Amino acid sequence: MSVDRRTLRPSATFPDHVLAEIHRAADRGVYEIRGFGTKRHLPGFDDLLFLGASMSRYPLEGYRERCDTDVVLGDRFASRPVELAIPITVAGMSFGALGANAKEAIGRACTAMGTSSTTGDGGMTEEERRSSKTLVYQVLPSRYGMNPDDLRRADAIEIVVGQGAKPGGGGMLLGQKITERVAGMRDLPVGIDQRSACRHPDWTGPDDLAIKIRELREITDWEKPVYIKIGASRPQYDVPLAVKAGADVVVLDGMQGGTAATQDVFIEHVGIPTLPAVRRAVEALQELDMHRKVQLVVSGGIRTGADVAKALALGADAVSIGSAAMVALGCNRPVHVEDYHAIGTEPGACHHCHTGRCPVGVTTQDADLEARLDPEQGARRLRNYLTVMVLELQTIARANGKSHVLNLEPEDLVALTVEAAAMAGVPLAGTDWIPGRE
């Protein structure tokens, strides 16, 4: 019998990857866990364009006129705010999710660039403290590895309320990644799956959080800035509550943010994209007359200097990168291809951070695999990548007539799509129309 060619087209509702997931779920009866970030298309920074300068704006000459990149974070209450040479930081990625070599490489690169790195869940390793001039210490619901001595050794404290890849959900670390060292730092049994709490045990709301922030300030003699990190869901409410609780800095993580391990359904279906999250956060700060007084750090899908410039133009004071930093270290690099095949994937499509079998030695605790990432070489790659991002950022700022990257503004931007225009609050290209505004 001949095949009816009219029927040989995939369903828009049930494309191949949806069919495959239904078959997998039917066979195994458990939800999918994976690392990295969302794979669905979302409106993002690529949907925005800079206008540049011509007659109405005066550009700066790149080889003769300065464009500064420095930023101060946390000068609201802290006596020792964080002073950075560039507005690009590296987000919290735990020792456990990442190996010790990766943590050291990140610290070295950030020190060379005059910016900060962040501990992540699970506590502070000596490798990252030794290699990091400016280190932010994360306080998470799990309390893993938390102790007052490390709080004092840090340069800033970041209270993690939520993460862009899984707002409302806790982290995971599967047993194959919990070695004796990881278990010792987290006070866990070796080789047993770990699921972090989704909310802090010390407080149930913003009023209690204010008490916790005061405790942390007293422990650190009011020296260290206190950041609050939130996953992008309701920034128009969460940002004012963070400010009211006493935050020096708000870190806003959009839906495009990555994770070491969580449910796939979380990554793809919870939270809002970075574009609308930034706009709503900035509007909230402006309504409180706290914009630029409480600094806003944006993360989730930052990949290039152009992305950084667009986030700053929308009102951020700095950005934070996670997945992109891992890629710079070697994540998804087309080497050791046979090892990608062994875990059922290809370079460029790998999201197996949770397995502990990272072919390039970034997200693993396996000694043989981890040895594939030399800390010095990894630091060089990440430093080079950050250097390129800063040069791109300065190039765009100068082309828009700005002598400092923080002088970029929404008026420098237009959107390519109606969706991006509405989300970012900038005009659709070629018009004065911002959808949703009269």
C-alpha positions as CSV (number, residue, x, y, z in Angstrom):
1,M,0.0,0.0,0.0
2,S,1.4,3.4,-0.9
3,V,2.0,6.1,1.7
4,D,-0.4,9.1,1.6
5,R,2.1,12.0,1.2
6,R,-0.5,14.5,2.4
7,T,-0.4,13.1,6.0
8,L,3.4,13.1,6.2
9,R,3.8,16.4,8.0
10,P,4.4,16.9,11.8
11,S,1.7,18.2,14.0
12,A,2.3,21.7,15.4
13,T,0.9,20.6,18.7
14,F,2.8,17.3,18.8
15,P,6.2,17.9,17.1
16,D,8.9,15.3,17.3
17,H,10.4,16.5,20.7
18,V,6.9,16.5,22.3
19,L,6.2,13.0,21.0
20,A,9.5,11.8,22.3
21,E,8.9,13.2,25.8
22,I,5.5,11.6,26.0
23,H,7.0,8.3,25.0
24,R,9.8,8.7,27.6
25,A,7.3,9.7,30.3
26,A,5.1,6.7,29.5
27,D,8.0,4.3,29.6
28,R,9.6,5.6,32.8
29,G,7.0,7.3,34.9
30,V,9.3,10.1,36.2
31,Y,9.7,13.7,35.2
32,E,12.7,14.8,33.2
33,I,15.6,16.5,35.1
34,R,18.3,18.4,33.2
35,G,20.7,21.3,33.4
36,F,21.4,24.5,31.4
37,G,18.5,26.8,30.4
38,T,15.3,27.0,28.4
39,K,15.4,25.8,24.8
40,R,12.2,27.4,23.6
41,H,12.3,30.7,21.7
42,L,11.5,33.7,23.9
43,P,11.5,37.4,23.1
44,G,15.0,38.6,24.1
45,F,17.8,41.1,23.6
46,D,18.2,40.1,19.9
47,D,14.8,41.7,19.4
48,L,16.1,45.1,20.3
49,L,18.4,47.4,18.2
50,F,20.4,50.5,19.1
51,L,19.7,53.6,17.0
52,G,23.3,55.0,17.2
53,A,24.2,58.6,16.7
54,S,24.2,60.7,13.5
55,M,22.8,64.3,13.4
56,S,20.7,64.4,16.5
57,R,23.2,62.6,18.7
58,Y,27.0,63.1,18.6
59,P,29.1,59.9,18.6
60,L,32.4,59.5,20.5
61,E,35.7,58.6,18.7
62,G,36.7,55.2,19.9
63,Y,40.5,55.8,19.8
64,R,40.6,59.2,21.3
65,E,37.6,59.6,23.7
66,R,37.0,57.6,26.9
67,C,34.1,55.5,27.7
68,D,34.2,54.4,31.3
69,T,32.8,51.1,32.6
70,D,33.2,51.2,36.4
71,V,30.3,50.6,38.7
72,V,29.8,50.6,42.5
73,L,27.4,48.1,44.0
74,G,26.0,48.3,47.5
75,D,26.6,51.8,48.7
76,R,23.2,52.2,50.2
77,F,24.1,50.9,53.7
78,A,27.4,49.0,53.5
79,S,30.6,50.8,54.6
80,R,32.6,48.8,52.1
81,P,30.6,48.7,48.8
82,V,31.8,46.6,45.9
83,E,33.8,48.6,43.4
84,L,34.0,46.9,40.0
85,A,36.0,47.9,36.9
86,I,33.4,46.5,34.6
87,P,29.6,46.0,34.9
88,I,29.7,42.3,34.1
89,T,29.9,39.8,37.0
90,V,29.8,36.0,37.2
91,A,26.7,34.5,38.8
92,G,26.5,32.0,41.6
93,M,27.3,28.4,40.5
94,S,28.0,26.0,43.3
95,F,30.9,23.8,44.1
96,G,29.1,20.6,43.4
97,A,27.4,21.8,40.3
98,L,30.8,22.9,39.1
99,G,34.2,21.3,39.9
100,A,36.9,22.9,41.9
101,N,39.0,23.7,38.7
102,A,36.1,25.6,37.2
103,K,35.5,27.6,40.4
104,E,39.2,28.5,40.5
105,A,39.2,29.5,36.8
106,I,36.2,31.8,37.3
107,G,37.9,33.4,40.3
108,R,41.1,34.0,38.4
109,A,39.4,35.5,35.4
110,C,37.2,37.8,37.5
111,T,40.2,39.0,39.4
112,A,42.1,39.8,36.2
113,M,39.1,41.8,34.9
114,G,38.4,43.6,38.1
115,T,35.0,42.1,38.7
116,S,33.3,39.7,41.1
117,S,32.5,36.0,41.2
118,T,29.9,34.3,43.4
119,T,30.0,31.1,45.5
120,G,26.6,29.5,44.7
121,D,25.0,26.9,46.9
122,G,27.2,24.6,49.1
123,G,29.6,27.1,50.7
124,M,32.9,28.7,49.9
125,T,35.8,26.7,48.6
126,E,39.4,27.7,49.3
127,E,40.2,27.6,45.6
128,E,37.7,30.3,44.8
129,R,38.4,32.5,47.9
130,R,42.1,32.3,47.1
131,S,41.7,33.2,43.4
132,S,38.9,35.8,43.8
133,K,39.7,39.3,44.7
134,T,36.0,40.1,45.0
135,L,33.8,37.2,46.1
136,V,30.0,37.3,46.8
137,Y,28.8,34.7,49.3
138,Q,25.4,33.3,48.6
139,V,22.9,32.5,51.4
140,L,20.4,30.0,50.2
141,P,17.4,28.2,51.8
142,S,19.5,25.0,52.1
143,R,22.1,26.7,54.4
144,Y,24.6,24.3,52.9
145,G,28.1,25.2,54.0
146,M,27.0,28.4,55.6
147,N,29.1,29.7,58.5
148,P,29.8,33.2,60.0
149,D,33.5,33.0,59.3
150,D,33.0,32.7,55.6
151,L,30.4,35.5,55.7
152,R,33.1,37.7,57.1
153,R,35.7,36.5,54.6
154,A,33.3,37.4,51.7
155,D,33.1,40.9,50.1
156,A,29.3,40.9,49.7
157,I,26.4,38.7,50.7
158,E,23.7,37.5,48.3
159,I,20.4,36.2,49.8
160,V,18.9,33.9,47.2
161,V,15.1,34.0,47.2
162,G,14.7,32.6,43.7
163,Q,16.4,31.7,40.4
164,G,15.2,32.5,36.9
165,A,15.3,28.9,35.8
166,K,13.1,27.7,38.7
167,P,11.3,30.5,40.6
168,G,9.5,28.9,43.4
169,G,11.6,25.7,43.3
170,G,14.6,24.5,45.1
171,G,17.9,23.2,43.5
172,M,18.9,19.6,42.9
173,L,22.2,17.8,43.1
174,L,22.1,14.2,42.1
175,G,24.0,11.6,44.1
176,Q,26.7,10.9,41.5
177,K,28.0,14.4,42.0
178,I,28.0,14.2,45.8
179,T,31.6,13.2,46.6
180,E,33.1,13.0,50.0
181,R,34.3,16.6,49.7
182,V,30.9,17.9,48.5
183,A,29.1,15.9,51.2
184,G,31.4,17.2,53.9
185,M,30.8,20.8,52.9
186,R,27.0,20.3,52.8
187,D,26.7,17.9,55.7
188,L,25.1,15.3,53.4
189,P,25.5,11.5,52.9
190,V,27.8,10.6,50.1
191,G,26.2,9.5,46.8
192,I,22.6,10.4,47.8
193,D,20.4,12.7,45.7
194,Q,19.9,16.1,47.3
195,R,17.0,18.4,46.9
196,S,17.3,21.9,48.4
197,A,14.4,23.7,50.1
198,C,12.4,26.1,48.0
199,R,12.1,28.7,50.8
200,H,14.3,30.0,53.6
201,P,13.6,28.3,57.0
202,D,14.4,31.6,58.9
203,W,11.7,33.8,57.5
204,T,8.3,33.6,55.9
205,G,8.0,37.0,54.3
206,P,9.7,40.4,53.7
207,D,9.2,41.6,57.3
208,D,11.1,38.6,58.6
209,L,13.7,39.1,55.8
210,A,14.4,42.6,57.1
211,I,15.4,40.9,60.5
212,K,17.6,38.4,58.7
213,I,19.4,41.2,56.8
214,R,20.1,43.0,60.0
215,E,21.5,39.8,61.5
216,L,23.8,39.5,58.5
217,R,24.9,43.1,58.8
218,E,25.7,42.7,62.4
219,I,27.7,39.6,61.8
220,T,29.8,41.5,59.2
221,D,30.0,44.8,61.1
222,W,27.8,46.5,58.5
223,E,30.7,46.4,56.0
224,K,29.4,44.0,53.4
225,P,26.7,44.9,50.9
226,V,23.6,42.7,51.0
227,Y,22.1,41.6,47.7
228,I,18.7,39.9,47.3
229,K,18.4,37.6,44.3
230,I,14.9,37.0,42.9
231,G,13.7,34.9,40.0
232,A,11.7,36.9,37.5
233,S,8.0,36.3,38.2
234,R,6.5,39.4,39.8
235,P,9.3,42.0,39.9
236,Q,6.8,44.9,40.2
237,Y,6.1,43.6,43.7
238,D,9.3,41.7,44.6
239,V,11.7,44.5,44.0
240,P,9.9,47.0,46.3
241,L,9.7,44.4,49.0
242,A,13.4,43.7,48.6
243,V,14.1,47.5,48.9
244,K,11.8,47.7,51.9
245,A,13.6,44.8,53.6
246,G,16.9,46.7,53.3
247,A,18.7,45.4,50.2
248,D,21.6,47.3,48.9
249,V,21.4,45.5,45.5
250,V,18.6,43.6,43.8
251,V,19.7,40.7,41.5
252,L,17.0,39.9,39.0
253,D,17.3,36.6,37.1
254,G,15.1,36.1,34.0
255,M,13.6,33.0,32.6
256,Q,16.6,32.5,30.3
257,G,18.8,31.8,33.3
258,G,20.4,28.4,33.5
259,T,20.6,25.8,36.3
260,A,22.7,22.8,37.2
261,A,19.7,20.6,37.6
262,T,15.9,21.0,37.9
263,Q,12.7,19.7,36.3
264,D,12.5,20.4,32.6
265,V,8.9,21.6,33.1
266,F,10.3,24.3,35.4
267,I,12.9,25.5,33.0
268,E,10.4,25.8,30.1
269,H,7.2,26.9,31.7
270,V,7.8,28.9,34.9
271,G,8.9,32.6,35.2
272,I,9.0,35.4,32.7
273,P,11.6,36.5,30.2
274,T,14.4,38.9,31.1
275,L,13.1,41.7,28.9
276,P,9.8,42.4,30.7
277,A,11.4,41.6,34.0
278,V,14.0,44.4,33.6
279,R,11.4,47.0,32.6
280,R,9.1,46.2,35.5
281,A,11.9,46.1,38.0
282,V,13.2,49.5,36.8
283,E,9.8,51.0,36.9
284,A,9.4,49.8,40.5
285,L,12.6,51.4,41.5
286,Q,11.7,54.6,39.8
287,E,8.4,54.7,41.6
288,L,10.2,54.5,44.9
289,D,12.8,57.1,43.8
290,M,15.4,54.4,44.4
291,H,16.7,53.8,40.8
292,R,20.5,53.9,40.9
293,K,20.4,54.2,44.7
294,V,19.6,50.5,45.0
295,Q,21.5,48.9,42.2
296,L,19.9,46.4,39.8
297,V,21.9,43.5,38.5
298,V,20.3,41.6,35.7
299,S,21.0,38.0,34.6
300,G,19.4,35.4,32.4
301,G,20.4,35.1,28.8
302,I,23.3,37.6,28.7
303,R,25.7,36.4,26.0
304,T,27.4,39.4,24.3
305,G,28.5,42.9,24.8
306,A,25.4,44.0,22.9
307,D,23.2,42.1,25.5
308,V,25.0,43.9,28.3
309,A,24.5,47.3,26.6
310,K,20.8,46.6,26.1
311,A,20.3,45.6,29.8
312,L,22.1,48.8,30.9
313,A,20.1,50.9,28.5
314,L,16.9,49.5,30.0
315,G,18.1,50.6,33.4
316,A,20.3,47.9,34.9
317,D,23.5,48.9,36.8
318,A,25.3,45.7,36.0
319,V,24.7,42.2,34.6
320,S,25.6,38.7,35.7
321,I,26.5,35.7,33.5
322,G,26.4,32.0,34.3
323,S,25.8,29.8,31.3
324,A,27.9,32.0,29.1
325,A,30.8,31.8,31.5
326,M,30.5,28.0,31.4
327,V,30.6,28.1,27.6
328,A,33.7,30.3,27.7
329,L,35.4,27.7,30.0
330,G,34.6,24.9,27.4
331,C,30.9,23.9,27.9
332,N,29.6,22.4,24.7
333,R,33.0,22.7,23.0
334,P,33.3,20.1,20.2
335,V,36.0,18.1,21.8
336,H,35.9,14.6,23.3
337,V,32.9,14.0,21.0
338,E,32.8,10.3,21.9
339,D,32.0,11.2,25.5
340,Y,29.1,13.4,24.5
341,H,27.8,10.4,22.5
342,A,28.2,8.2,25.5
343,I,25.7,10.3,27.5
344,G,23.3,10.6,24.5
345,T,24.0,14.0,23.2
346,E,26.1,16.2,20.9
347,P,28.3,19.2,21.4
348,G,26.1,22.3,21.1
349,A,23.0,20.5,22.5
350,C,24.4,19.2,25.8
351,H,22.4,19.9,28.9
352,H,23.8,17.0,31.0
353,C,25.3,19.2,33.8
354,H,23.3,17.1,36.4
355,T,24.9,13.8,35.4
356,G,28.5,14.6,36.6
357,R,29.8,13.3,33.2
358,C,30.7,16.6,31.7
359,P,33.0,15.8,28.7
360,V,35.0,19.0,29.1
361,G,35.4,18.9,32.9
362,V,33.3,21.9,33.9
363,T,30.3,20.5,35.7
364,T,31.8,17.3,37.2
365,Q,33.3,16.0,40.4
366,D,35.0,13.1,38.5
367,A,38.7,13.5,38.9
368,D,39.6,12.3,35.5
369,L,37.0,14.4,33.7
370,E,37.8,17.5,35.9
371,A,41.4,17.3,34.9
372,R,40.4,18.2,31.4
373,L,39.8,21.7,32.6
374,D,43.1,23.4,33.5
375,P,42.3,26.4,35.8
376,E,44.9,28.6,34.2
377,Q,43.8,27.9,30.6
378,G,40.1,28.2,31.6
379,A,40.8,31.5,33.3
380,R,42.5,32.8,30.1
381,R,39.5,31.8,28.0
382,L,37.0,33.4,30.3
383,R,39.1,36.6,30.6
384,N,39.4,36.8,26.9
385,Y,35.6,36.4,26.6
386,L,34.9,39.1,29.2
387,T,37.4,41.4,27.4
388,V,35.5,41.1,24.2
389,M,32.2,41.7,25.9
390,V,33.6,44.9,27.4
391,L,35.0,46.1,24.1
392,E,31.7,45.5,22.4
393,L,29.8,47.3,25.2
394,Q,32.1,50.3,24.9
395,T,31.8,50.3,21.1
396,I,28.0,50.5,21.3
397,A,28.1,53.1,24.1
398,R,30.4,55.4,22.1
399,A,28.3,55.0,18.9
400,N,25.4,56.3,21.0
401,G,27.4,59.3,22.3
402,K,28.0,58.0,25.8
403,S,31.1,58.6,27.8
404,H,30.0,56.0,30.4
405,V,28.2,52.8,29.7
406,L,25.7,53.6,32.5
407,N,24.6,56.6,30.4
408,L,22.9,54.3,27.9
409,E,19.1,54.8,28.1
410,P,15.8,53.5,26.7
411,E,15.7,56.3,24.2
412,D,18.7,54.7,22.5
413,L,16.7,51.5,21.7
414,V,13.9,50.3,19.3
415,A,12.3,46.9,19.0
416,L,11.9,44.7,16.0
417,T,8.7,43.0,17.1
418,V,5.5,44.1,18.7
419,E,6.1,41.6,21.6
420,A,9.6,42.9,22.3
421,A,8.4,46.5,22.1
422,A,5.6,45.8,24.7
423,M,7.9,43.9,27.0
424,A,10.9,46.3,27.0
425,G,8.8,49.4,26.8
426,V,10.6,50.9,23.8
427,P,9.1,51.9,20.4
428,L,8.6,49.5,17.5
429,A,11.3,50.4,15.0
430,G,10.2,53.0,12.5
431,T,7.4,54.2,14.7
432,D,6.8,56.1,18.0
433,W,4.4,53.4,19.2
434,I,5.0,51.5,22.4
435,P,2.3,48.8,22.6
436,G,0.3,49.0,25.7
437,R,0.8,52.7,26.2
438,E,-1.5,55.4,24.9
